[in-house]
Amino acid sequence: MTRNYFISRVLVTGALAGLAPAAMAAGFELGEASVRIDSQFSTGFAVRMEEQDRNLIGRANQTADGEAGLAYSTNGDDGNLQFDKGDVFAAPSKLTSDLSFNWGNFGAFVRGTYTFDWVLHDEDFLDPADHEGLFPASTFFENGAPRYGDTLNQADLSARRDSIQSAVGSDADLLDAYIYGDFEVFGRYLAVRVGKQALNWGESTFVQNGLNSVLSFDVNHLRVPGFQLEEVYRPVSMVWASTDVADNMSLDVFYQLDWEPTLVDAIGTYFSTNDFAGAGGITAQIGFGQAPENAAPLTSCPEGEIGATTCVPFGAAITRLPDREPDSDDQFGGALRMYIPALNDLDLSFYAANYHSRLPLVSGRSRPTGNSPSTESGYRLVYPENIKLYGLSFNTTVWGGIALQAEASRKDDQPLQIDDVELLLAGLGVSSQVAPIQGSALGGQEIVGYRRYSVNQVNLGLTKIFGPWSWIGSDQATMVLEAAGMHVEDMPDTDELRLEAPGTYTPGDAATAAALGVPQQIGGYPTASSWGYRLATRLTYNNVFNRFVMEPAILWQHDVNGTSPTPLTSFVEGRQQINLVLNTRYLDRLEYEIGYTVYQGAKPYNLLGDRDFLQMVVKYSF
């Protein structure tokens, strides 16, 4: 059964959704209490529209056309290799429901979502050849977690596939679940919420890593055709309260009772560009793209670039260790909000928070001795604690009815990732910036893979709603422009310490690169300053054929100058993206949406540069 079979299944399912009776929406009274249930069902598919680029495929691998890859890494090409041009890479059917309960000044809210992907649920992720003939007596997985120092076999392949499929193939999530109450205390209004909830600060529309850094995200949900923004957030248990402290002034405070990480793309899924951090990732590769993945010690390299027989004398695979998650306490903050009518109805807010990183970083452990195989070194995902966030935001209306919104944020003690090549080489005992003396890091030492810096970001947005445009016949037009810039204080030069950015695959030191037989990495490293802009336009056509509302839209994204450091990769210099969407609504319940996305620029550092795609979605709200 081909992946394209699922297109017809999705279209039939969408057509049946359109025939569902409108009376399915549920709302009823229970004495003084009221209950309401709102749901949305969606189904759709997405198709790859571009051939694989050899520059984004590891040299030991091949494109669908049989051409050898050119990249000096196999740590980011599993998703690229998994799907050829014309393949359906996602075909989800999704149901999201909200339950609202209200009784006087009290209430509760619960939101849940379930996704079944007709393609990814049965997809054979990963290459079986990477799991054959490698010390088959042992297994990486023990009680669902990788076991330090072992190597791969076929049982691990099944376990990895199960891990990926549970993340993207059949996934049920309880999102929001909280109770709330409104009170009057000493003549002041007080609102309280307790439970799982999402705290979304700031005024940014498109650019992340500002005030919204207090949020955790599920990136796998973001990739689902037809996603709702509320499904991408990962609510966390907290106590939140808001009170008016003076006329036109309020204070919000929160204290988190739990911690949730941001979930990155599962390994081998279409948009994944990292093969060791997401669900299913259990090894990082240090063969610089020349050795097969998970190659055993002394494996011959196809190009024989190092010595006569091997480029991986100790093996290519570095073992994933258990993640190191932070404590749940010491995460708190507040926002002081002011409304100033005299300044064009200005809304002004000030923020402060202490939180633990939602974004993963990578640290390592070195080999015990110089003769140990690479699998006895390790890496782990870590989430450093106690990042301090400060900021302000405002929104108002300026000349010509243009809405102006802006925010500025500062993060002190923000961890930034050291270049993973430098980190992994140190774990093997090879000279690097992390451990300049050859072998000095050996002995099973823990190697911290990040350094902390102060990071500033400014976002500025303009929104304008126009009336009818007779020259194109639209009833309304909406334009949004957002520009943002990031600056890292006291960021070291690359001669002192190289930080991580997409596509930096070889050593930045000429002598180390020469000793390993690979080119020196010259460019692509992050810069202290970076900026870009996003421009969106949406046209609205009402009463098309006396029954439809049609809204074509275009979003243009351009990273103009500079590259942001990992994990705050908001900008990659020269990267561009175009999203074209046509949304058609019927009776505010049924929606059809078709979209096309183009990735371009910033080669070879734009790791999605060859993954243009088409998607179609049907949504029914009830």
PAFI-214793 format. One record per residue (C-alpha): x negated, z, y; chain. Coordinates in Angstrom, 2 decimals. Layout:
REM PAFI-214793
PT     east       up    north  chain
PT        X        Z        Y      A
...
***
This chain:
REM PAFI-214793
PT     east       up    north  chain
PT     0.00     0.00     0.00      A
PT    -1.57    -1.09     3.32      A
PT    -1.64     0.93     6.52      A
PT     0.44    -1.79     8.20      A
PT     3.33    -0.98     5.85      A
PT     3.90     2.10     7.95      A
PT     4.74     0.05    11.06      A
PT     8.02    -1.06     9.51      A
PT     8.73     2.48     8.31      A
PT     8.19     3.88    11.80      A
PT    10.39     1.23    13.44      A
PT    13.23     1.88    10.99      A
PT    12.94     5.64    11.55      A
PT    13.05     5.09    15.32      A
PT    16.13     2.89    15.05      A
PT    17.93     5.56    13.01      A
PT    17.04     8.14    15.67      A
PT    18.82     5.99    18.24      A
PT    22.01     6.12    16.17      A
PT    22.05     9.93    16.04      A
PT    25.04    11.50    17.84      A
PT    24.41    12.87    21.31      A
PT    26.41    16.02    20.48      A
PT    23.54    17.47    18.43      A
PT    22.19    19.48    21.39      A
PT    22.93    23.17    20.79      A
PT    23.93    25.65    23.45      A
PT    26.34    28.54    23.02      A
PT    27.29    31.97    24.32      A
PT    27.11    35.31    22.48      A
PT    29.00    37.67    24.75      A
PT    26.76    38.15    27.78      A
PT    23.89    36.37    26.04      A
PT    23.25    32.63    25.93      A
PT    21.25    30.57    23.46      A
PT    19.99    27.03    23.93      A
PT    18.05    24.79    21.55      A
PT    16.36    21.63    22.88      A
PT    14.53    19.27    20.56      A
PT    12.69    15.99    20.68      A
PT    11.99    13.77    17.69      A
PT     9.43    11.00    18.03      A
PT     7.92     8.45    15.71      A
PT     5.36     5.77    16.39      A
PT     2.12     4.13    15.41      A
PT    -1.24     3.13    16.90      A
PT    -3.43     0.14    16.00      A
PT    -7.12    -0.50    16.59      A
PT    -7.55    -3.62    18.74      A
PT   -11.33    -3.96    18.98      A
PT   -14.17    -4.62    16.54      A
PT   -16.84    -2.01    15.88      A
PT   -19.86    -2.09    18.19      A
PT   -23.17    -1.96    16.28      A
PT   -24.66     0.15    19.07      A
PT   -22.24     2.96    18.17      A
PT   -22.91     2.86    14.40      A
PT   -25.87     4.64    12.76      A
PT   -28.70     2.42    11.54      A
PT   -28.17     3.48     7.92      A
PT   -24.51     2.39     8.10      A
PT   -22.79    -0.98     8.48      A
PT   -19.91    -2.33    10.52      A
PT   -16.83    -3.83     8.85      A
PT   -18.53    -7.24     9.22      A
PT   -21.53    -6.05     7.22      A
PT   -23.90    -5.79    10.18      A
PT   -26.34    -2.88    10.25      A
PT   -25.78    -0.30    12.95      A
PT   -28.23     0.15    15.81      A
PT   -27.69     3.78    16.85      A
PT   -30.39     6.35    16.06      A
PT   -27.83     8.82    14.75      A
PT   -25.12     9.03    12.11      A
PT   -23.68    12.19    13.69      A
PT   -20.87    10.42    15.52      A
PT   -19.70     7.30    13.68      A
PT   -17.40     8.51    10.87      A
PT   -14.25     7.91    12.93      A
PT   -15.52     4.50    14.02      A
PT   -16.29     3.44    10.45      A
PT   -12.99     4.74     9.08      A
PT   -10.80     2.12    10.77      A
PT   -11.34    -1.62    11.21      A
PT    -9.85    -3.88    13.88      A
PT    -6.13    -4.30    13.14      A
PT    -5.84    -1.06    11.15      A
PT    -3.03     1.38    11.85      A
PT    -4.95     4.60    12.49      A
PT    -1.95     6.84    13.20      A
PT     1.75     6.72    12.30      A
PT     3.21    10.13    13.14      A
PT     6.75    11.41    12.96      A
PT     7.07    14.57    15.03      A
PT     9.73    17.16    15.82      A
PT     9.33    19.69    18.63      A
PT    12.01    22.30    19.34      A
PT    12.48    24.93    22.04      A
PT    14.72    27.96    21.60      A
PT    15.72    29.86    24.74      A
PT    17.58    33.19    24.63      A
PT    18.84    34.88    27.77      A
PT    20.64    38.19    28.20      A
PT    20.99    39.32    31.79      A
PT    17.50    39.89    33.17      A
PT    15.88    39.62    29.75      A
PT    15.16    36.80    27.38      A
PT    12.91    35.13    24.85      A
PT    11.39    31.69    24.42      A
PT    10.03    30.07    21.26      A
PT     8.56    26.59    20.84      A
PT     7.37    25.01    17.60      A
PT     6.25    21.57    16.49      A
PT     5.75    19.77    13.19      A
PT     3.93    16.46    12.71      A
PT     3.71    14.33     9.59      A
PT     1.44    11.31     9.83      A
PT     2.28     8.62     7.30      A
PT    -1.26     7.21     7.50      A
PT    -3.50    10.25     7.95      A
PT    -1.70    12.36     5.34      A
PT    -3.01    10.06     2.58      A
PT    -6.13     8.69     4.27      A
PT    -9.33     8.74     2.19      A
PT   -11.61    10.10     4.88      A
PT   -15.41     9.93     4.65      A
PT   -17.71     7.87     2.46      A
PT   -17.92     9.02    -1.20      A
PT   -21.50     7.69    -1.33      A
PT   -22.55    10.52     0.97      A
PT   -21.47    13.04    -1.69      A
PT   -23.10    11.59    -4.81      A
PT   -26.24    12.58    -6.71      A
PT   -27.15    15.41    -4.39      A
PT   -27.80    18.53    -6.45      A
PT   -24.34    18.35    -8.13      A
PT   -24.59    21.82    -9.64      A
PT   -23.73    23.51    -6.35      A
PT   -20.95    23.28    -3.82      A
PT   -20.78    23.86    -0.08      A
PT   -17.33    25.40    -0.18      A
PT   -16.64    28.91    -1.38      A
PT   -13.29    30.51    -0.52      A
PT   -12.67    27.73     1.98      A
PT   -15.95    28.17     3.88      A
PT   -19.29    26.37     3.56      A
PT   -21.96    28.26     1.65      A
PT   -25.34    28.47     3.33      A
PT   -28.24    26.54     1.85      A
PT   -26.42    24.45    -0.77      A
PT   -25.94    20.70    -0.93      A
PT   -23.00    18.36    -1.37      A
PT   -21.05    17.03    -4.35      A
PT   -17.71    15.38    -5.07      A
PT   -15.80    18.66    -4.99      A
PT   -16.92    19.03    -1.39      A
PT   -15.56    15.58    -0.57      A
PT   -12.10    16.64    -1.73      A
PT   -12.32    19.91     0.19      A
PT   -13.40    18.12     3.37      A
PT   -10.56    15.63     3.07      A
PT    -8.07    18.45     2.58      A
PT    -9.41    20.18     5.69      A
PT    -9.01    17.04     7.80      A
PT    -5.58    16.16     6.42      A
PT    -4.27    19.67     7.08      A
PT    -5.35    19.31    10.72      A
PT    -3.87    15.86    11.39      A
PT    -1.80    14.70     8.41      A
PT     0.82    17.42     8.02      A
PT     0.64    20.07    10.69      A
PT     3.13    22.77    11.72      A
PT     2.41    24.95    14.74      A
PT     4.16    27.83    16.43      A
PT     3.35    27.28    20.08      A
PT     5.01    29.59    22.62      A
PT     6.70    32.79    21.42      A
PT     7.29    35.44    24.07      A
PT     9.84    37.82    25.52      A
PT    10.40    38.31    29.22      A
PT    12.19    40.50    31.71      A
PT    12.87    40.66    35.44      A
PT    12.94    44.05    37.16      A
PT    13.14    45.68    40.57      A
PT    10.45    48.33    41.09      A
PT    10.27    50.24    44.38      A
PT    12.23    47.47    46.03      A
PT     9.90    44.77    44.77      A
PT    10.58    42.01    42.27      A
PT     8.62    42.25    39.00      A
PT     8.57    39.63    36.23      A
PT     6.90    40.36    32.88      A
PT     6.18    38.15    29.85      A
PT     4.71    39.43    26.58      A
PT     3.68    37.24    23.65      A
PT     2.19    33.79    22.98      A
PT     2.17    31.79    26.20      A
PT     0.08    29.22    28.06      A
PT    -1.43    30.03    31.44      A
PT    -1.96    26.84    33.45      A
PT    -3.75    27.42    36.75      A
PT    -4.67    25.06    39.54      A
PT    -3.62    21.68    40.91      A
PT    -5.60    19.23    38.77      A
PT    -3.56    16.37    37.31      A
PT    -6.12    14.38    35.30      A
PT    -9.57    16.03    35.46      A
PT   -10.27    19.06    33.27      A
PT   -12.82    21.90    33.45      A
PT   -11.65    23.39    36.73      A
PT    -9.18    26.25    37.10      A
PT    -7.42    25.12    33.93      A
PT   -10.46    26.27    31.92      A
PT    -8.50    29.40    31.02      A
PT    -6.39    27.18    28.72      A
PT    -7.17    26.30    25.12      A
PT    -6.22    22.85    23.83      A
PT    -5.60    21.16    20.50      A
PT    -7.23    17.77    21.00      A
PT    -5.74    16.54    17.71      A
PT    -2.26    16.95    19.25      A
PT    -3.42    15.01    22.31      A
PT    -4.17    12.02    20.05      A
PT    -0.66    11.86    18.56      A
PT     1.33     8.88    19.88      A
PT     4.29    10.34    21.76      A
PT     2.75    13.76    22.40      A
PT     4.19    16.14    24.99      A
PT     1.77    18.02    27.20      A
PT     3.20    21.36    26.04      A
PT     2.13    20.50    22.48      A
PT    -1.50    20.08    23.53      A
PT    -1.79    23.61    24.94      A
PT    -2.71    26.42    22.53      A
PT    -0.75    29.44    23.77      A
PT    -2.39    32.81    23.24      A
PT    -0.96    36.33    23.00      A
PT    -1.09    38.03    26.38      A
PT     0.73    40.25    28.83      A
PT     1.56    38.49    32.10      A
PT     3.21    40.01    35.16      A
PT     4.09    38.84    38.65      A
PT     5.30    40.81    41.66      A
PT     5.88    40.14    45.34      A
PT     3.47    42.26    47.36      A
PT     4.75    41.13    50.78      A
PT     6.98    38.51    52.31      A
PT     5.88    35.08    51.04      A
PT     3.09    36.66    48.98      A
PT     2.94    37.41    45.25      A
PT     0.38    38.64    42.75      A
PT     0.12    37.40    39.15      A
PT    -2.02    39.24    36.58      A
PT    -2.70    38.71    32.88      A
PT    -4.48    40.42    30.02      A
PT    -5.13    38.49    26.83      A
PT    -4.52    40.22    23.51      A
PT    -6.06    37.45    21.44      A
PT    -8.41    34.48    21.71      A
PT    -7.91    30.87    20.62      A
PT   -10.54    28.11    20.63      A
PT   -10.04    24.55    21.74      A
PT    -9.76    22.43    18.60      A
PT   -11.81    19.23    18.79      A
PT   -11.13    15.97    16.95      A
PT   -11.12    16.30    13.17      A
PT   -14.00    14.49    11.48      A
PT   -13.31    10.84    10.63      A
PT   -10.19    10.53    12.77      A
PT   -10.05     7.57    15.12      A
PT   -11.18     9.26    18.33      A
PT   -13.78    11.58    16.80      A
PT   -17.30    11.12    18.15      A
PT   -18.87    14.18    16.53      A
PT   -19.17    14.45    12.75      A
PT   -20.17    18.10    12.42      A
PT   -18.06    20.24    14.79      A
PT   -14.41    19.47    13.99      A
PT   -12.27    20.11    10.91      A
PT   -14.13    18.76     7.87      A
PT   -17.57    19.03     9.47      A
PT   -20.08    20.81     7.26      A
PT   -23.45    19.12     7.91      A
PT   -25.37    17.75    10.88      A
PT   -27.83    14.91    10.27      A
PT   -31.46    14.84    11.40      A
PT   -32.45    11.46     9.92      A
PT   -32.13     9.71    13.30      A
PT   -29.68     7.23    11.86      A
PT   -32.23     5.76     9.45      A
PT   -31.55     7.82     6.31      A
PT   -28.22     7.90     4.48      A
PT   -26.09    10.88     5.42      A
PT   -26.93    14.07     3.52      A
PT   -30.02    12.40     2.05      A
PT   -32.14    14.58    -0.23      A
PT   -35.80    15.32     0.56      A
PT   -38.17    12.33     0.28      A
PT   -35.32     9.81     0.36      A
PT   -36.64     6.37     1.28      A
PT   -35.41     4.99     4.58      A
PT   -34.13     1.41     4.75      A
PT   -36.61     0.56     7.49      A
PT   -39.45     2.78     6.26      A
PT   -40.26     3.76     9.83      A
PT   -42.12     6.94     8.97      A
PT   -44.84     6.73     6.39      A
PT   -44.64     4.48     3.36      A
PT   -41.69     6.10     1.63      A
PT   -39.59     8.48     3.69      A
PT   -38.32     9.48     7.12      A
PT   -36.74    12.71     5.84      A
PT   -39.47    14.64     4.02      A
PT   -37.28    17.76     3.93      A
PT   -33.90    16.02     3.75      A
PT   -31.39    14.81     6.35      A
PT   -28.62    17.43     6.17      A
PT   -28.50    20.68     8.12      A
PT   -25.92    23.15     6.84      A
PT   -22.98    24.44     8.84      A
PT   -22.90    28.23     9.03      A
PT   -19.77    30.31     9.70      A
PT   -18.51    30.02    13.28      A
PT   -19.29    32.93    15.58      A
PT   -16.10    33.77    17.44      A
PT   -15.84    36.22    20.34      A
PT   -13.93    39.47    20.51      A
PT   -10.39    39.32    21.83      A
PT   -10.81    41.95    24.53      A
PT   -12.17    41.71    28.10      A
PT   -10.12    38.61    28.97      A
PT    -8.12    39.18    32.10      A
PT    -7.47    37.85    35.57      A
PT    -5.10    37.37    38.45      A
PT    -3.83    35.00    41.11      A
PT    -2.79    35.89    44.66      A
PT    -0.27    33.34    45.93      A
PT     0.88    32.79    49.51      A
PT     3.52    30.56    51.03      A
PT     2.89    29.64    54.68      A
PT     5.84    27.77    56.23      A
PT     4.03    27.24    59.54      A
PT     1.38    25.08    57.83      A
PT     3.70    22.37    56.52      A
PT     5.05    24.66    53.79      A
PT     1.56    25.31    52.42      A
PT     1.23    26.96    49.01      A
PT    -2.15    28.71    48.83      A
PT    -3.54    30.59    45.81      A
PT    -6.71    32.54    45.03      A
PT    -7.86    33.13    41.44      A
PT   -10.27    35.33    39.50      A
PT   -10.69    35.77    35.75      A
PT   -13.06    36.87    33.02      A
PT   -12.69    34.94    29.77      A
PT   -14.53    33.84    26.64      A
PT   -15.41    30.21    26.08      A
PT   -12.62    28.13    24.60      A
PT   -15.06    25.24    24.08      A
PT   -17.49    25.27    21.14      A
PT   -21.24    25.20    21.58      A
PT   -23.87    24.83    18.85      A
PT   -26.59    27.32    17.94      A
PT   -28.91    27.24    14.94      A
PT   -30.94    29.01    12.30      A
PT   -34.38    27.82    11.25      A
PT   -35.73    27.03     7.79      A
PT   -37.30    30.03     6.02      A
PT   -40.64    28.25     5.50      A
PT   -42.31    24.96     6.26      A
PT   -41.64    23.80     2.69      A
PT   -37.93    24.64     2.62      A
PT   -35.42    21.76     2.50      A
PT   -33.46    20.92     5.62      A
PT   -30.29    22.35     4.05      A
PT   -31.84    25.82     4.37      A
PT   -31.74    25.46     8.13      A
PT   -28.34    25.75     9.71      A
PT   -26.11    25.32    12.71      A
PT   -22.99    27.14    13.76      A
PT   -20.30    26.84    16.42      A
PT   -20.44    29.68    18.94      A
PT   -18.12    30.72    21.75      A
PT   -20.05    32.76    24.34      A
PT   -18.26    35.64    26.03      A
PT   -17.67    36.76    29.60      A
PT   -17.48    33.65    31.76      A
PT   -16.46    34.55    35.32      A
PT   -14.04    32.17    37.01      A
PT   -13.21    32.17    40.74      A
PT   -11.26    29.65    42.73      A
PT    -8.57    28.62    45.14      A
PT    -5.92    25.92    45.26      A
PT    -3.34    24.63    47.67      A
PT    -0.63    22.03    48.00      A
PT     1.21    20.80    51.06      A
PT     2.68    17.70    52.65      A
PT     0.70    15.71    55.21      A
PT     1.22    12.52    57.19      A
PT     3.69     9.95    55.90      A
PT     5.20    12.25    53.32      A
PT     2.02    12.30    51.23      A
PT     1.66    15.35    49.01      A
PT    -1.83    16.81    49.18      A
PT    -3.09    19.07    46.41      A
PT    -6.58    20.44    45.88      A
PT    -8.54    23.10    44.06      A
PT   -12.06    24.49    44.05      A
PT   -13.51    26.56    41.24      A
PT   -16.72    28.36    40.41      A
PT   -17.73    29.50    36.95      A
PT   -20.60    31.98    36.70      A
PT   -22.39    32.45    33.36      A
PT   -20.96    29.16    32.10      A
PT   -22.79    28.23    28.86      A
PT   -24.13    24.66    28.72      A
PT   -25.35    23.04    25.52      A
PT   -29.04    22.39    24.93      A
PT   -29.66    18.86    23.65      A
PT   -28.80    18.98    19.95      A
PT   -31.92    17.00    18.98      A
PT   -34.14    19.66    20.55      A
PT   -32.13    22.38    18.81      A
PT   -32.12    20.84    15.33      A
PT   -35.83    19.96    15.49      A
PT   -36.62    23.58    16.38      A
PT   -34.70    24.68    13.29      A
PT   -36.90    22.46    11.14      A
PT   -40.06    23.86    12.74      A
PT   -40.85    20.67    14.65      A
PT   -42.19    21.07    18.17      A
PT   -39.42    20.84    20.78      A
PT   -38.47    22.29    24.15      A
PT   -36.67    25.13    22.36      A
PT   -39.80    26.06    20.38      A
PT   -42.82    24.19    21.80      A
PT   -45.33    25.50    19.23      A
PT   -45.08    23.71    15.90      A
PT   -43.52    26.00    13.27      A
PT   -43.03    28.91    15.66      A
PT   -39.27    29.04    15.03      A
PT   -39.52    29.15    11.22      A
PT   -38.58    32.23     9.24      A
PT   -34.79    32.05     9.33      A
PT   -34.64    32.87    13.04      A
PT   -31.44    32.56    15.04      A
PT   -31.84    29.92    17.75      A
PT   -29.56    30.19    20.77      A
PT   -28.38    26.68    21.58      A
PT   -27.18    27.16    25.15      A
PT   -28.20    28.44    28.55      A
PT   -25.92    29.89    31.23      A
PT   -25.47    28.43    34.71      A
PT   -23.13    28.55    37.69      A
PT   -20.88    25.49    37.79      A
PT   -18.79    24.41    40.77      A
PT   -15.98    21.84    40.72      A
PT   -13.70    20.45    43.42      A
PT   -10.53    18.41    42.77      A
PT    -8.58    16.60    45.50      A
PT    -5.30    14.81    44.84      A
PT    -2.84    12.69    46.83      A
PT     0.68    11.80    45.68      A
PT     3.03     9.42    47.44      A
PT     6.56     8.45    46.40      A
PT     7.75     5.18    47.91      A
PT    11.26     3.84    48.17      A
PT    12.30     0.39    46.95      A
PT     9.63    -2.32    46.97      A
PT    11.63    -5.50    47.45      A
PT     8.65    -7.79    46.81      A
PT     8.55    -6.68    43.17      A
PT    12.12    -5.46    42.91      A
PT    11.37    -1.83    42.04      A
PT    13.70     1.01    43.03      A
PT    10.84     3.48    43.43      A
PT     7.07     3.59    43.20      A
PT     4.83     6.62    42.69      A
PT     1.07     6.61    43.29      A
PT    -1.34     9.43    42.44      A
PT    -5.02     9.51    43.38      A
PT    -7.29    12.29    42.16      A
PT   -11.01    12.59    42.87      A
PT   -13.20    15.35    41.48      A
PT   -16.82    16.37    41.50      A
PT   -18.93    18.87    39.53      A
PT   -22.22    20.52    40.47      A
PT   -24.45    22.70    38.27      A
PT   -26.59    25.12    40.25      A
PT   -30.31    25.38    39.41      A
PT   -30.01    22.82    36.63      A
PT   -33.48    22.27    35.10      A
PT   -35.30    18.95    35.12      A
PT   -35.44    17.15    31.79      A
PT   -39.18    17.91    31.62      A
PT   -38.29    21.61    31.57      A
PT   -35.12    21.64    29.44      A
PT   -32.91    18.80    28.30      A
PT   -29.21    19.58    28.12      A
PT   -26.70    17.74    25.94      A
PT   -24.70    14.68    26.93      A
PT   -23.02    11.96    24.82      A
PT   -25.33     9.50    23.09      A
PT   -28.73    11.20    23.51      A
PT   -29.90    10.67    19.94      A
PT   -33.73    10.81    19.94      A
PT   -36.37    13.21    21.31      A
PT   -36.98    13.09    25.05      A
PT   -40.66    13.90    24.53      A
PT   -42.81    10.79    24.00      A
PT   -45.27    12.44    21.62      A
PT   -42.55    13.95    19.42      A
PT   -40.66    10.65    19.32      A
PT   -43.83     8.78    18.35      A
PT   -44.61    11.28    15.60      A
PT   -41.10    10.79    14.21      A
PT   -41.27     7.01    14.53      A
PT   -38.28     6.65    16.84      A
PT   -37.92     5.54    20.48      A
PT   -38.16     8.16    23.20      A
PT   -34.81     9.03    24.81      A
PT   -35.23     7.99    28.43      A
PT   -31.78     8.11    30.03      A
PT   -28.34     9.49    29.38      A
PT   -29.08    13.17    30.01      A
PT   -26.72    15.17    32.23      A
PT   -27.25    15.41    35.95      A
PT   -26.74    18.33    38.31      A
PT   -23.98    16.49    40.17      A
PT   -21.32    14.12    38.89      A
PT   -18.03    12.75    40.15      A
PT   -15.24    10.29    39.50      A
PT   -11.66     9.43    40.36      A
PT    -8.34     8.62    38.70      A
PT    -5.66     6.33    40.16      A
PT    -2.17     6.04    38.68      A
PT     0.79     3.90    39.74      A
PT     4.29     3.96    38.25      A
PT     7.18     1.68    39.16      A
PT    10.81     2.61    38.45      A
PT    13.55     0.07    37.76      A
PT    16.99     1.65    37.46      A
PT    20.02     0.18    35.71      A
PT    18.21    -2.69    33.99      A
PT    20.84    -4.70    32.07      A
PT    23.30    -2.06    33.35      A
PT    21.99     0.61    30.99      A
PT    18.21     1.07    30.93      A
PT    15.60     2.71    33.17      A
PT    12.26     0.92    32.85      A
PT     8.99     2.34    34.17      A
PT     5.77     0.33    33.90      A
PT     2.65     2.33    34.76      A
PT    -1.10     1.90    34.99      A
PT    -3.82     4.56    35.02      A
PT    -7.36     3.64    36.07      A
PT   -10.16     6.15    35.40      A
PT   -13.69     5.69    36.72      A
PT   -16.67     8.04    36.41      A
PT   -18.67     6.83    39.39      A
PT   -21.94     8.72    39.48      A
PT   -23.70    11.32    37.35      A
PT   -23.02    12.71    33.89      A
PT   -21.59    16.18    33.30      A
PT   -23.29    18.44    30.72      A
PT   -21.69    19.33    27.40      A
PT   -19.25    20.99    26.84      A
PT   -17.92    20.19    30.34      A
PT   -18.15    16.42    29.93      A
PT   -15.67    15.42    32.63      A
PT   -17.81    12.46    33.72      A
PT   -20.17     9.97    32.06      A
PT   -21.70     7.70    34.69      A
PT   -20.11     4.24    34.66      A
PT   -17.41     5.09    32.12      A
PT   -14.05     3.43    32.78      A
PT   -10.65     3.56    31.13      A
PT    -7.43     1.62    31.69      A
PT    -4.06     2.77    30.35      A
PT    -1.10     0.36    30.54      A
PT     2.30     1.81    29.61      A
PT     5.89     0.58    29.64      A
PT     8.52     3.29    29.19      A
PT    12.18     2.41    28.66      A
PT    14.89     5.11    28.72      A
PT    18.52     4.98    27.66      A
PT    20.96     7.72    28.68      A
PT    18.05    10.15    29.25      A
PT    17.93    10.73    25.49      A
PT    16.35     7.70    23.89      A
PT    12.93     6.41    24.97      A
PT    10.84     3.47    23.84      A
PT     7.22     3.36    24.93      A
PT     4.49     0.80    24.40      A
PT     0.97     1.27    25.67      A
PT    -2.46    -0.34    25.59      A
PT    -5.72     1.48    26.33      A
PT    -9.06    -0.12    27.21      A
PT   -12.42     1.72    27.18      A
PT   -15.38     0.13    28.93      A
PT   -18.62     0.78    30.78      A
PT   -21.42     3.33    30.34      A
PT   -22.88     1.69    27.23      A
PT   -24.25     3.10    24.96      A
PT   -23.15     6.53    26.19      A
PT   -19.42     5.80    26.19      A
PT   -18.84     6.75    22.57      A
PT   -15.27     5.39    22.63      A
PT   -16.46     2.09    24.10      A
PT   -15.27     0.00    21.14      A
PT   -11.95     1.71    20.39      A
PT    -9.31    -0.09    22.45      A
PT    -5.89     0.49    20.91      A
PT    -2.20    -0.36    21.07      A
PT     0.54     2.19    20.46      A
PT     4.34     2.16    20.24      A
PT     6.59     5.22    20.21      A
PT    10.30     5.97    19.96      A
PT    11.53     9.36    21.25      A
PT    14.95    10.94    20.93      A
PT    15.88    14.14    22.77      A
PT    18.75    16.30    21.63      A
***
